[in-house]
Amino acid sequence: FMSVQRLHVEKRYCEVAISGNLVHLAGQLANDTSLDIKAQTQETLDNIDRLLADAGSDKTHILSVIIFLKDIEQDYAAMNEIWDAWVAEGHAPARTCVESKLYAAEVLVEMTVTAVRISN
């Protein structure tokens, strides 16, 4: 039986769930959703970095990411500009990027990450 460790737990969800060496992040988005796509993407990635560190991992150990964009036609290139600068050379994860109606109109990007834990 493998236990599950949960970090940053709310009533409805947790930000991080860890089982064995797998780290699952809840969908991450910008803290300030009034920002443009580039700034929202950067804040989202900053949140991912912080939560992965809390879980004993980092961006070089991401297995997969699902990116949800509110408007893929309008925001794909700008999001990728920030993404490409963030991804560690040689460590690009498996990735899916789709257009999606997000939970609030001002949210332009949300990302869901699965990574491997490198330390406890």
Secondary structure, 3 states (H helix, E strand, C coil): CCCEEEEEECCCCEEEEEECCEEEECCECCCCCCCCHHHHHHHHHHHHHHHHHHCCCCHHHEEEEEEEECCHHHHHHHHHHHHHHHCCCCCCCEEEEEECCCCCCCCCEEEEEEEECCCC
